[in-house]
Amino acid sequence: MADEWNKTHPDKKIQLETTTYPYDDMHNKLLLSLQSGVGAPDIVDIEISRFSNYLKGKPQLVELNDIIDPVKDKAIQSFGAVAGNG
C-alpha cells in the first residue's frame, strides 16, 4: 500500500518499514518502549484485549481522530468472531 500511496501522492511520499513480532513480545516491547520513552514505533496494531494496558497512568499514545474521522466511513470498524458448540 505504501507503493500505491507514493504513486498516487508523489509530493507526499512515505517510507514504510514493517516488523512482525510474536504476540507477547510485541506487546511487552511496546509497553517498555512507551514507558522508557525510547524506541516506540510511529504506528502499531495493539490487540484489543491488551489495549487497557496502554491507558494506565498517563497514556503515551497519540490521538489520530483528526486524521481518521474524515475517512472513518471507508475503514473496517471492527472485527468479530463467532464461536459455536458443535
PyMOL Python script that loads the backbone (N, CA, C, O; Angstrom):
from pymol import cmd

cmd.read_pdbstr("""\
ATOM      1  N   MET A   1       0.819  -1.189   0.000  1.00  0.00           N
ATOM      2  CA  MET A   1       0.000   0.000   0.000  1.00  0.00           C
ATOM      3  C   MET A   1       0.866   1.258   0.000  1.00  0.00           C
ATOM      4  O   MET A   1       0.459   2.291  -0.532  1.00  0.00           O
ATOM      5  N   ALA A   2       2.059   1.176   0.595  1.00  0.00           N
ATOM      6  CA  ALA A   2       2.939   2.343   0.597  1.00  0.00           C
ATOM      7  C   ALA A   2       3.339   2.702  -0.831  1.00  0.00           C
ATOM      8  O   ALA A   2       3.380   3.880  -1.185  1.00  0.00           O
ATOM      9  N   ASP A   3       3.634   1.689  -1.657  1.00  0.00           N
ATOM     10  CA  ASP A   3       3.983   1.953  -3.054  1.00  0.00           C
ATOM     11  C   ASP A   3       2.819   2.598  -3.793  1.00  0.00           C
ATOM     12  O   ASP A   3       3.005   3.531  -4.575  1.00  0.00           O
ATOM     13  N   GLU A   4       1.612   2.088  -3.537  1.00  0.00           N
ATOM     14  CA  GLU A   4       0.424   2.660  -4.179  1.00  0.00           C
ATOM     15  C   GLU A   4       0.224   4.113  -3.740  1.00  0.00           C
ATOM     16  O   GLU A   4      -0.070   4.980  -4.563  1.00  0.00           O
ATOM     17  N   TRP A   5       0.384   4.375  -2.439  1.00  0.00           N
ATOM     18  CA  TRP A   5       0.273   5.741  -1.925  1.00  0.00           C
ATOM     19  C   TRP A   5       1.288   6.649  -2.612  1.00  0.00           C
ATOM     20  O   TRP A   5       0.944   7.740  -3.065  1.00  0.00           O
ATOM     21  N   ASN A   6       2.538   6.198  -2.689  1.00  0.00           N
ATOM     22  CA  ASN A   6       3.600   7.014  -3.279  1.00  0.00           C
ATOM     23  C   ASN A   6       3.342   7.319  -4.750  1.00  0.00           C
ATOM     24  O   ASN A   6       3.682   8.403  -5.222  1.00  0.00           O
ATOM     25  N   LYS A   7       2.748   6.382  -5.480  1.00  0.00           N
ATOM     26  CA  LYS A   7       2.401   6.628  -6.884  1.00  0.00           C
ATOM     27  C   LYS A   7       1.286   7.662  -6.996  1.00  0.00           C
ATOM     28  O   LYS A   7       1.309   8.529  -7.869  1.00  0.00           O
ATOM     29  N   THR A   8       0.322   7.554  -6.106  1.00  0.00           N
ATOM     30  CA  THR A   8      -0.830   8.453  -6.134  1.00  0.00           C
ATOM     31  C   THR A   8      -0.511   9.827  -5.560  1.00  0.00           C
ATOM     32  O   THR A   8      -1.119  10.821  -5.958  1.00  0.00           O
ATOM     33  N   HIS A   9       0.440   9.893  -4.627  1.00  0.00           N
ATOM     34  CA  HIS A   9       0.792  11.145  -3.951  1.00  0.00           C
ATOM     35  C   HIS A   9       2.304  11.386  -4.047  1.00  0.00           C
ATOM     36  O   HIS A   9       2.999  11.311  -3.034  1.00  0.00           O
ATOM     37  N   PRO A  10       2.817  11.672  -5.233  1.00  0.00           N
ATOM     38  CA  PRO A  10       4.263  11.820  -5.386  1.00  0.00           C
ATOM     39  C   PRO A  10       4.861  12.979  -4.582  1.00  0.00           C
ATOM     40  O   PRO A  10       6.064  12.996  -4.320  1.00  0.00           O
ATOM     41  N   ASP A  11       4.032  13.935  -4.195  1.00  0.00           N
ATOM     42  CA  ASP A  11       4.519  15.059  -3.402  1.00  0.00           C
ATOM     43  C   ASP A  11       4.491  14.782  -1.894  1.00  0.00           C
ATOM     44  O   ASP A  11       4.961  15.602  -1.105  1.00  0.00           O
ATOM     45  N   LYS A  12       3.938  13.622  -1.492  1.00  0.00           N
ATOM     46  CA  LYS A  12       3.831  13.251  -0.072  1.00  0.00           C
ATOM     47  C   LYS A  12       4.266  11.803   0.125  1.00  0.00           C
ATOM     48  O   LYS A  12       3.573  11.040   0.798  1.00  0.00           O
ATOM     49  N   LYS A  13       5.391  11.417  -0.444  1.00  0.00           N
ATOM     50  CA  LYS A  13       5.835  10.029  -0.360  1.00  0.00           C
ATOM     51  C   LYS A  13       6.151   9.627   1.073  1.00  0.00           C
ATOM     52  O   LYS A  13       6.588  10.439   1.889  1.00  0.00           O
ATOM     53  N   ILE A  14       5.914   8.340   1.357  1.00  0.00           N
ATOM     54  CA  ILE A  14       6.236   7.777   2.659  1.00  0.00           C
ATOM     55  C   ILE A  14       7.176   6.592   2.488  1.00  0.00           C
ATOM     56  O   ILE A  14       7.215   5.952   1.437  1.00  0.00           O
ATOM     57  N   GLN A  15       7.919   6.320   3.530  1.00  0.00           N
ATOM     58  CA  GLN A  15       8.757   5.122   3.576  1.00  0.00           C
ATOM     59  C   GLN A  15       8.223   4.290   4.726  1.00  0.00           C
ATOM     60  O   GLN A  15       8.209   4.749   5.868  1.00  0.00           O
ATOM     61  N   LEU A  16       7.784   3.077   4.441  1.00  0.00           N
ATOM     62  CA  LEU A  16       7.178   2.213   5.442  1.00  0.00           C
ATOM     63  C   LEU A  16       8.054   0.995   5.678  1.00  0.00           C
ATOM     64  O   LEU A  16       8.330   0.224   4.759  1.00  0.00           O
ATOM     65  N   GLU A  17       8.485   0.833   6.912  1.00  0.00           N
ATOM     66  CA  GLU A  17       9.258  -0.345   7.302  1.00  0.00           C
ATOM     67  C   GLU A  17       8.418  -1.108   8.319  1.00  0.00           C
ATOM     68  O   GLU A  17       8.080  -0.573   9.374  1.00  0.00           O
ATOM     69  N   THR A  18       8.086  -2.343   8.009  1.00  0.00           N
ATOM     70  CA  THR A  18       7.258  -3.127   8.915  1.00  0.00           C
ATOM     71  C   THR A  18       8.087  -4.186   9.620  1.00  0.00           C
ATOM     72  O   THR A  18       9.039  -4.729   9.058  1.00  0.00           O
ATOM     73  N   THR A  19       7.714  -4.469  10.850  1.00  0.00           N
ATOM     74  CA  THR A  19       8.362  -5.500  11.650  1.00  0.00           C
ATOM     75  C   THR A  19       7.270  -6.317  12.313  1.00  0.00           C
ATOM     76  O   THR A  19       6.296  -5.763  12.824  1.00  0.00           O
ATOM     77  N   THR A  20       7.427  -7.624  12.306  1.00  0.00           N
ATOM     78  CA  THR A  20       6.461  -8.507  12.946  1.00  0.00           C
ATOM     79  C   THR A  20       7.135  -9.222  14.111  1.00  0.00           C
ATOM     80  O   THR A  20       8.210  -9.804  13.964  1.00  0.00           O
ATOM     81  N   TYR A  21       6.491  -9.170  15.259  1.00  0.00           N
ATOM     82  CA  TYR A  21       6.976  -9.854  16.451  1.00  0.00           C
ATOM     83  C   TYR A  21       5.935 -10.867  16.900  1.00  0.00           C
ATOM     84  O   TYR A  21       4.759 -10.727  16.563  1.00  0.00           O
ATOM     85  N   PRO A  22       6.342 -11.884  17.653  1.00  0.00           N
ATOM     86  CA  PRO A  22       5.352 -12.760  18.277  1.00  0.00           C
ATOM     87  C   PRO A  22       4.451 -11.925  19.204  1.00  0.00           C
ATOM     88  O   PRO A  22       4.865 -10.886  19.719  1.00  0.00           O
ATOM     89  N   TYR A  23       3.235 -12.392  19.400  1.00  0.00           N
ATOM     90  CA  TYR A  23       2.191 -11.666  20.128  1.00  0.00           C
ATOM     91  C   TYR A  23       2.682 -11.060  21.444  1.00  0.00           C
ATOM     92  O   TYR A  23       2.618  -9.844  21.621  1.00  0.00           O
ATOM     93  N   ASP A  24       3.165 -11.879  22.354  1.00  0.00           N
ATOM     94  CA  ASP A  24       3.592 -11.371  23.663  1.00  0.00           C
ATOM     95  C   ASP A  24       4.804 -10.458  23.548  1.00  0.00           C
ATOM     96  O   ASP A  24       4.873  -9.432  24.226  1.00  0.00           O
ATOM     97  N   ASP A  25       5.761 -10.819  22.697  1.00  0.00           N
ATOM     98  CA  ASP A  25       6.959  -9.992  22.520  1.00  0.00           C
ATOM     99  C   ASP A  25       6.596  -8.578  22.071  1.00  0.00           C
ATOM    100  O   ASP A  25       7.127  -7.599  22.595  1.00  0.00           O
ATOM    101  N   MET A  26       5.700  -8.479  21.112  1.00  0.00           N
ATOM    102  CA  MET A  26       5.325  -7.173  20.589  1.00  0.00           C
ATOM    103  C   MET A  26       4.701  -6.308  21.681  1.00  0.00           C
ATOM    104  O   MET A  26       5.083  -5.151  21.855  1.00  0.00           O
ATOM    105  N   HIS A  27       3.750  -6.864  22.407  1.00  0.00           N
ATOM    106  CA  HIS A  27       3.077  -6.076  23.433  1.00  0.00           C
ATOM    107  C   HIS A  27       4.018  -5.703  24.573  1.00  0.00           C
ATOM    108  O   HIS A  27       3.946  -4.589  25.092  1.00  0.00           O
ATOM    109  N   ASN A  28       4.891  -6.610  24.965  1.00  0.00           N
ATOM    110  CA  ASN A  28       5.859  -6.307  26.025  1.00  0.00           C
ATOM    111  C   ASN A  28       6.860  -5.249  25.580  1.00  0.00           C
ATOM    112  O   ASN A  28       7.144  -4.313  26.327  1.00  0.00           O
ATOM    113  N   LYS A  29       7.397  -5.389  24.370  1.00  0.00           N
ATOM    114  CA  LYS A  29       8.369  -4.411  23.863  1.00  0.00           C
ATOM    115  C   LYS A  29       7.729  -3.046  23.678  1.00  0.00           C
ATOM    116  O   LYS A  29       8.347  -2.021  23.965  1.00  0.00           O
ATOM    117  N   LEU A  30       6.495  -3.032  23.200  1.00  0.00           N
ATOM    118  CA  LEU A  30       5.806  -1.756  23.022  1.00  0.00           C
ATOM    119  C   LEU A  30       5.594  -1.070  24.360  1.00  0.00           C
ATOM    120  O   LEU A  30       5.853   0.126  24.487  1.00  0.00           O
ATOM    121  N   LEU A  31       5.132  -1.801  25.350  1.00  0.00           N
ATOM    122  CA  LEU A  31       4.897  -1.219  26.667  1.00  0.00           C
ATOM    123  C   LEU A  31       6.195  -0.667  27.257  1.00  0.00           C
ATOM    124  O   LEU A  31       6.208   0.435  27.805  1.00  0.00           O
ATOM    125  N   LEU A  32       7.275  -1.423  27.145  1.00  0.00           N
ATOM    126  CA  LEU A  32       8.571  -0.965  27.658  1.00  0.00           C
ATOM    127  C   LEU A  32       9.060   0.282  26.917  1.00  0.00           C
ATOM    128  O   LEU A  32       9.579   1.210  27.537  1.00  0.00           O
ATOM    129  N   SER A  33       8.896   0.303  25.607  1.00  0.00           N
ATOM    130  CA  SER A  33       9.368   1.465  24.842  1.00  0.00           C
ATOM    131  C   SER A  33       8.542   2.704  25.166  1.00  0.00           C
ATOM    132  O   SER A  33       9.080   3.810  25.212  1.00  0.00           O
ATOM    133  N   LEU A  34       7.249   2.533  25.391  1.00  0.00           N
ATOM    134  CA  LEU A  34       6.417   3.688  25.754  1.00  0.00           C
ATOM    135  C   LEU A  34       6.756   4.181  27.154  1.00  0.00           C
ATOM    136  O   LEU A  34       6.795   5.388  27.390  1.00  0.00           O
ATOM    137  N   GLN A  35       7.002   3.267  28.082  1.00  0.00           N
ATOM    138  CA  GLN A  35       7.340   3.655  29.447  1.00  0.00           C
ATOM    139  C   GLN A  35       8.703   4.329  29.527  1.00  0.00           C
ATOM    140  O   GLN A  35       8.890   5.265  30.304  1.00  0.00           O
ATOM    141  N   SER A  36       9.656   3.857  28.724  1.00  0.00           N
ATOM    142  CA  SER A  36      11.011   4.416  28.762  1.00  0.00           C
ATOM    143  C   SER A  36      11.159   5.648  27.879  1.00  0.00           C
ATOM    144  O   SER A  36      12.083   6.440  28.061  1.00  0.00           O
ATOM    145  N   GLY A  37      10.244   5.807  26.921  1.00  0.00           N
ATOM    146  CA  GLY A  37      10.335   6.951  26.006  1.00  0.00           C
ATOM    147  C   GLY A  37      11.341   6.736  24.889  1.00  0.00           C
ATOM    148  O   GLY A  37      11.727   7.690  24.214  1.00  0.00           O
ATOM    149  N   VAL A  38      11.774   5.491  24.684  1.00  0.00           N
ATOM    150  CA  VAL A  38      12.782   5.190  23.672  1.00  0.00           C
ATOM    151  C   VAL A  38      12.328   4.023  22.801  1.00  0.00           C
ATOM    152  O   VAL A  38      11.961   2.970  23.321  1.00  0.00           O
ATOM    153  N   GLY A  39      12.349   4.202  21.486  1.00  0.00           N
ATOM    154  CA  GLY A  39      12.143   3.099  20.560  1.00  0.00           C
ATOM    155  C   GLY A  39      10.723   2.768  20.171  1.00  0.00           C
ATOM    156  O   GLY A  39      10.498   1.752  19.512  1.00  0.00           O
ATOM    157  N   ALA A  40       9.759   3.578  20.549  1.00  0.00           N
ATOM    158  CA  ALA A  40       8.374   3.282  20.176  1.00  0.00           C
ATOM    159  C   ALA A  40       8.166   3.512  18.683  1.00  0.00           C
ATOM    160  O   ALA A  40       8.737   4.443  18.115  1.00  0.00           O
ATOM    161  N   PRO A  41       7.357   2.676  18.047  1.00  0.00           N
ATOM    162  CA  PRO A  41       7.092   2.840  16.612  1.00  0.00           C
ATOM    163  C   PRO A  41       6.132   4.010  16.361  1.00  0.00           C
ATOM    164  O   PRO A  41       5.450   4.477  17.273  1.00  0.00           O
ATOM    165  N   ASP A  42       6.094   4.467  15.122  1.00  0.00           N
ATOM    166  CA  ASP A  42       5.152   5.518  14.738  1.00  0.00           C
ATOM    167  C   ASP A  42       3.729   4.988  14.670  1.00  0.00           C
ATOM    168  O   ASP A  42       2.777   5.688  15.013  1.00  0.00           O
ATOM    169  N   ILE A  43       3.594   3.745  14.223  1.00  0.00           N
ATOM    170  CA  ILE A  43       2.281   3.109  14.081  1.00  0.00           C
ATOM    171  C   ILE A  43       2.382   1.692  14.637  1.00  0.00           C
ATOM    172  O   ILE A  43       3.384   1.006  14.435  1.00  0.00           O
ATOM    173  N   VAL A  44       1.331   1.261  15.339  1.00  0.00           N
ATOM    174  CA  VAL A  44       1.332  -0.092  15.896  1.00  0.00           C
ATOM    175  C   VAL A  44      -0.097  -0.618  15.921  1.00  0.00           C
ATOM    176  O   VAL A  44      -1.052   0.149  16.040  1.00  0.00           O
ATOM    177  N   ASP A  45      -0.228  -1.919  15.810  1.00  0.00           N
ATOM    178  CA  ASP A  45      -1.525  -2.581  15.876  1.00  0.00           C
ATOM    179  C   ASP A  45      -1.607  -3.295  17.221  1.00  0.00           C
ATOM    180  O   ASP A  45      -1.023  -4.364  17.398  1.00  0.00           O
ATOM    181  N   ILE A  46      -2.336  -2.701  18.171  1.00  0.00           N
ATOM    182  CA  ILE A  46      -2.457  -3.254  19.515  1.00  0.00           C
ATOM    183  C   ILE A  46      -3.696  -4.144  19.576  1.00  0.00           C
ATOM    184  O   ILE A  46      -4.783  -3.733  19.172  1.00  0.00           O
ATOM    185  N   GLU A  47      -3.528  -5.351  20.078  1.00  0.00           N
ATOM    186  CA  GLU A  47      -4.647  -6.272  20.260  1.00  0.00           C
ATOM    187  C   GLU A  47      -5.625  -5.657  21.251  1.00  0.00           C
ATOM    188  O   GLU A  47      -5.213  -5.169  22.304  1.00  0.00           O
ATOM    189  N   ILE A  48      -6.908  -5.675  20.930  1.00  0.00           N
ATOM    190  CA  ILE A  48      -7.931  -5.018  21.744  1.00  0.00           C
ATOM    191  C   ILE A  48      -7.924  -5.504  23.193  1.00  0.00           C
ATOM    192  O   ILE A  48      -8.173  -4.718  24.108  1.00  0.00           O
ATOM    193  N   SER A  49      -7.644  -6.784  23.409  1.00  0.00           N
ATOM    194  CA  SER A  49      -7.635  -7.307  24.781  1.00  0.00           C
ATOM    195  C   SER A  49      -6.457  -6.772  25.591  1.00  0.00           C
ATOM    196  O   SER A  49      -6.478  -6.853  26.819  1.00  0.00           O
ATOM    197  N   ARG A  50      -5.448  -6.237  24.949  1.00  0.00           N
ATOM    198  CA  ARG A  50      -4.270  -5.686  25.624  1.00  0.00           C
ATOM    199  C   ARG A  50      -4.298  -4.162  25.695  1.00  0.00           C
ATOM    200  O   ARG A  50      -3.439  -3.558  26.338  1.00  0.00           O
ATOM    201  N   PHE A  51      -5.271  -3.536  25.042  1.00  0.00           N
ATOM    202  CA  PHE A  51      -5.288  -2.081  24.899  1.00  0.00           C
ATOM    203  C   PHE A  51      -5.320  -1.355  26.247  1.00  0.00           C
ATOM    204  O   PHE A  51      -4.674  -0.318  26.400  1.00  0.00           O
ATOM    205  N   SER A  52      -6.055  -1.878  27.212  1.00  0.00           N
ATOM    206  CA  SER A  52      -6.174  -1.199  28.510  1.00  0.00           C
ATOM    207  C   SER A  52      -4.821  -1.056  29.206  1.00  0.00           C
ATOM    208  O   SER A  52      -4.637  -0.139  30.006  1.00  0.00           O
ATOM    209  N   ASN A  53      -3.873  -1.946  28.915  1.00  0.00           N
ATOM    210  CA  ASN A  53      -2.525  -1.841  29.497  1.00  0.00           C
ATOM    211  C   ASN A  53      -1.835  -0.540  29.112  1.00  0.00           C
ATOM    212  O   ASN A  53      -0.982  -0.047  29.850  1.00  0.00           O
ATOM    213  N   TYR A  54      -2.195   0.015  27.971  1.00  0.00           N
ATOM    214  CA  TYR A  54      -1.537   1.213  27.462  1.00  0.00           C
ATOM    215  C   TYR A  54      -2.239   2.492  27.905  1.00  0.00           C
ATOM    216  O   TYR A  54      -1.829   3.592  27.536  1.00  0.00           O
ATOM    217  N   LEU A  55      -3.300   2.342  28.698  1.00  0.00           N
ATOM    218  CA  LEU A  55      -4.041   3.500  29.175  1.00  0.00           C
ATOM    219  C   LEU A  55      -3.802   3.768  30.654  1.00  0.00           C
ATOM    220  O   LEU A  55      -4.351   4.719  31.209  1.00  0.00           O
ATOM    221  N   LYS A  56      -2.992   2.941  31.293  1.00  0.00           N
ATOM    222  CA  LYS A  56      -2.690   3.123  32.715  1.00  0.00           C
ATOM    223  C   LYS A  56      -1.726   4.292  32.881  1.00  0.00           C
ATOM    224  O   LYS A  56      -0.817   4.485  32.073  1.00  0.00           O
ATOM    225  N   GLY A  57      -1.937   5.062  33.932  1.00  0.00           N
ATOM    226  CA  GLY A  57      -1.101   6.243  34.134  1.00  0.00           C
ATOM    227  C   GLY A  57      -1.411   7.269  33.058  1.00  0.00           C
ATOM    228  O   GLY A  57      -2.562   7.414  32.647  1.00  0.00           O
ATOM    229  N   LYS A  58      -0.400   7.973  32.605  1.00  0.00           N
ATOM    230  CA  LYS A  58      -0.580   8.939  31.523  1.00  0.00           C
ATOM    231  C   LYS A  58      -0.386   8.200  30.193  1.00  0.00           C
ATOM    232  O   LYS A  58       0.725   7.763  29.893  1.00  0.00           O
ATOM    233  N   PRO A  59      -1.445   8.055  29.396  1.00  0.00           N
ATOM    234  CA  PRO A  59      -1.306   7.329  28.116  1.00  0.00           C
ATOM    235  C   PRO A  59      -0.244   7.961  27.219  1.00  0.00           C
ATOM    236  O   PRO A  59      -0.172   9.182  27.080  1.00  0.00           O
ATOM    237  N   GLN A  60       0.566   7.112  26.624  1.00  0.00           N
ATOM    238  CA  GLN A  60       1.644   7.561  25.736  1.00  0.00           C
ATOM    239  C   GLN A  60       1.246   7.492  24.268  1.00  0.00           C
ATOM    240  O   GLN A  60       2.078   7.717  23.389  1.00  0.00           O
ATOM    241  N   LEU A  61      -0.011   7.184  24.000  1.00  0.00           N
ATOM    242  CA  LEU A  61      -0.494   7.073  22.632  1.00  0.00           C
ATOM    243  C   LEU A  61      -1.057   8.420  22.178  1.00  0.00           C
ATOM    244  O   LEU A  61      -1.604   9.173  22.984  1.00  0.00           O
ATOM    245  N   VAL A  62      -0.924   8.713  20.913  1.00  0.00           N
ATOM    246  CA  VAL A  62      -1.394   9.982  20.358  1.00  0.00           C
ATOM    247  C   VAL A  62      -2.725   9.762  19.654  1.00  0.00           C
ATOM    248  O   VAL A  62      -2.876   8.820  18.876  1.00  0.00           O
ATOM    249  N   GLU A  63      -3.687  10.634  19.929  1.00  0.00           N
ATOM    250  CA  GLU A  63      -4.975  10.553  19.244  1.00  0.00           C
ATOM    251  C   GLU A  63      -4.796  10.883  17.768  1.00  0.00           C
ATOM    252  O   GLU A  63      -4.078  11.816  17.409  1.00  0.00           O
ATOM    253  N   LEU A  64      -5.458  10.105  16.923  1.00  0.00           N
ATOM    254  CA  LEU A  64      -5.404  10.330  15.480  1.00  0.00           C
ATOM    255  C   LEU A  64      -6.780  10.691  14.923  1.00  0.00           C
ATOM    256  O   LEU A  64      -7.016  10.581  13.719  1.00  0.00           O
ATOM    257  N   ASN A  65      -7.681  11.119  15.798  1.00  0.00           N
ATOM    258  CA  ASN A  65      -9.055  11.404  15.379  1.00  0.00           C
ATOM    259  C   ASN A  65      -9.132  12.388  14.220  1.00  0.00           C
ATOM    260  O   ASN A  65      -9.936  12.199  13.306  1.00  0.00           O
ATOM    261  N   ASP A  66      -8.311  13.434  14.240  1.00  0.00           N
ATOM    262  CA  ASP A  66      -8.370  14.434  13.176  1.00  0.00           C
ATOM    263  C   ASP A  66      -7.958  13.857  11.823  1.00  0.00           C
ATOM    264  O   ASP A  66      -8.327  14.396  10.780  1.00  0.00           O
ATOM    265  N   ILE A  67      -7.202  12.772  11.837  1.00  0.00           N
ATOM    266  CA  ILE A  67      -6.798  12.116  10.594  1.00  0.00           C
ATOM    267  C   ILE A  67      -7.813  11.042  10.200  1.00  0.00           C
ATOM    268  O   ILE A  67      -8.151  10.903   9.024  1.00  0.00           O
ATOM    269  N   ILE A  68      -8.295  10.291  11.181  1.00  0.00           N
ATOM    270  CA  ILE A  68      -9.190   9.163  10.934  1.00  0.00           C
ATOM    271  C   ILE A  68     -10.623   9.586  10.639  1.00  0.00           C
ATOM    272  O   ILE A  68     -11.253   9.030   9.740  1.00  0.00           O
ATOM    273  N   ASP A  69     -11.147  10.553  11.375  1.00  0.00           N
ATOM    274  CA  ASP A  69     -12.556  10.926  11.235  1.00  0.00           C
ATOM    275  C   ASP A  69     -12.984  11.222   9.797  1.00  0.00           C
ATOM    276  O   ASP A  69     -14.060  10.780   9.396  1.00  0.00           O
ATOM    277  N   PRO A  70     -12.192  11.951   9.003  1.00  0.00           N
ATOM    278  CA  PRO A  70     -12.632  12.233   7.627  1.00  0.00           C
ATOM    279  C   PRO A  70     -12.744  10.998   6.731  1.00  0.00           C
ATOM    280  O   PRO A  70     -13.452  11.040   5.724  1.00  0.00           O
ATOM    281  N   VAL A  71     -12.061   9.895   7.073  1.00  0.00           N
ATOM    282  CA  VAL A  71     -12.090   8.695   6.234  1.00  0.00           C
ATOM    283  C   VAL A  71     -12.622   7.480   6.978  1.00  0.00           C
ATOM    284  O   VAL A  71     -12.525   6.356   6.486  1.00  0.00           O
ATOM    285  N   LYS A  72     -13.175   7.697   8.148  1.00  0.00           N
ATOM    286  CA  LYS A  72     -13.647   6.604   9.005  1.00  0.00           C
ATOM    287  C   LYS A  72     -14.667   5.716   8.311  1.00  0.00           C
ATOM    288  O   LYS A  72     -14.685   4.505   8.529  1.00  0.00           O
ATOM    289  N   ASP A  73     -15.511   6.302   7.482  1.00  0.00           N
ATOM    290  CA  ASP A  73     -16.538   5.518   6.801  1.00  0.00           C
ATOM    291  C   ASP A  73     -15.959   4.551   5.778  1.00  0.00           C
ATOM    292  O   ASP A  73     -16.671   3.663   5.307  1.00  0.00           O
ATOM    293  N   LYS A  74     -14.692   4.698   5.423  1.00  0.00           N
ATOM    294  CA  LYS A  74     -14.041   3.809   4.450  1.00  0.00           C
ATOM    295  C   LYS A  74     -13.219   2.713   5.131  1.00  0.00           C
ATOM    296  O   LYS A  74     -12.662   1.844   4.461  1.00  0.00           O
ATOM    297  N   ALA A  75     -13.146   2.758   6.462  1.00  0.00           N
ATOM    298  CA  ALA A  75     -12.311   1.816   7.215  1.00  0.00           C
ATOM    299  C   ALA A  75     -13.155   0.702   7.823  1.00  0.00           C
ATOM    300  O   ALA A  75     -14.354   0.863   8.049  1.00  0.00           O
ATOM    301  N   ILE A  76     -12.511  -0.422   8.079  1.00  0.00           N
ATOM    302  CA  ILE A  76     -13.159  -1.521   8.792  1.00  0.00           C
ATOM    303  C   ILE A  76     -13.288  -1.079  10.241  1.00  0.00           C
ATOM    304  O   ILE A  76     -12.286  -0.757  10.881  1.00  0.00           O
ATOM    305  N   GLN A  77     -14.491  -1.059  10.759  1.00  0.00           N
ATOM    306  CA  GLN A  77     -14.749  -0.552  12.102  1.00  0.00           C
ATOM    307  C   GLN A  77     -14.396  -1.553  13.192  1.00  0.00           C
ATOM    308  O   GLN A  77     -13.909  -1.159  14.252  1.00  0.00           O
ATOM    309  N   SER A  78     -14.633  -2.844  12.955  1.00  0.00           N
ATOM    310  CA  SER A  78     -14.309  -3.828  13.978  1.00  0.00           C
ATOM    311  C   SER A  78     -14.239  -5.214  13.347  1.00  0.00           C
ATOM    312  O   SER A  78     -14.739  -5.458  12.249  1.00  0.00           O
ATOM    313  N   PHE A  79     -13.610  -6.086  14.075  1.00  0.00           N
ATOM    314  CA  PHE A  79     -13.549  -7.484  13.661  1.00  0.00           C
ATOM    315  C   PHE A  79     -14.359  -8.276  14.668  1.00  0.00           C
ATOM    316  O   PHE A  79     -14.311  -7.983  15.863  1.00  0.00           O
ATOM    317  N   GLY A  80     -15.080  -9.244  14.224  1.00  0.00           N
ATOM    318  CA  GLY A  80     -15.876 -10.060  15.127  1.00  0.00           C
ATOM    319  C   GLY A  80     -15.610 -11.523  14.875  1.00  0.00           C
ATOM    320  O   GLY A  80     -15.167 -11.912  13.795  1.00  0.00           O
ATOM    321  N   ALA A  81     -15.879 -12.319  15.868  1.00  0.00           N
ATOM    322  CA  ALA A  81     -15.721 -13.760  15.721  1.00  0.00           C
ATOM    323  C   ALA A  81     -16.967 -14.438  16.264  1.00  0.00           C
ATOM    324  O   ALA A  81     -17.603 -13.948  17.197  1.00  0.00           O
ATOM    325  N   VAL A  82     -17.294 -15.546  15.680  1.00  0.00           N
ATOM    326  CA  VAL A  82     -18.448 -16.320  16.128  1.00  0.00           C
ATOM    327  C   VAL A  82     -17.928 -17.673  16.587  1.00  0.00           C
ATOM    328  O   VAL A  82     -17.215 -18.356  15.851  1.00  0.00           O
ATOM    329  N   ALA A  83     -18.281 -18.049  17.786  1.00  0.00           N
ATOM    330  CA  ALA A  83     -17.881 -19.364  18.295  1.00  0.00           C
ATOM    331  C   ALA A  83     -19.132 -20.207  18.497  1.00  0.00           C
ATOM    332  O   ALA A  83     -20.190 -19.695  18.863  1.00  0.00           O
ATOM    333  N   GLY A  84     -19.000 -21.468  18.261  1.00  0.00           N
ATOM    334  CA  GLY A  84     -20.156 -22.350  18.414  1.00  0.00           C
ATOM    335  C   GLY A  84     -19.814 -23.605  19.187  1.00  0.00           C
ATOM    336  O   GLY A  84     -18.646 -23.967  19.330  1.00  0.00           O
ATOM    337  N   ASN A  85     -20.816 -24.243  19.668  1.00  0.00           N
ATOM    338  CA  ASN A  85     -20.643 -25.533  20.336  1.00  0.00           C
ATOM    339  C   ASN A  85     -21.048 -26.603  19.340  1.00  0.00           C
ATOM    340  O   ASN A  85     -22.238 -26.864  19.163  1.00  0.00           O
ATOM    341  N   GLY A  86     -20.117 -27.202  18.713  1.00  0.00           N
ATOM    342  CA  GLY A  86     -20.570 -28.165  17.725  1.00  0.00           C
ATOM    343  C   GLY A  86     -19.614 -29.127  17.351  1.00  0.00           C
ATOM    344  O   GLY A  86     -19.898 -29.989  16.519  1.00  0.00           O
TER     345      GLY A  86
END
""", "prot")
cmd.dss("prot")
cmd.show_as("cartoon", "prot")
cmd.util.cbc("prot")
cmd.orient("prot")
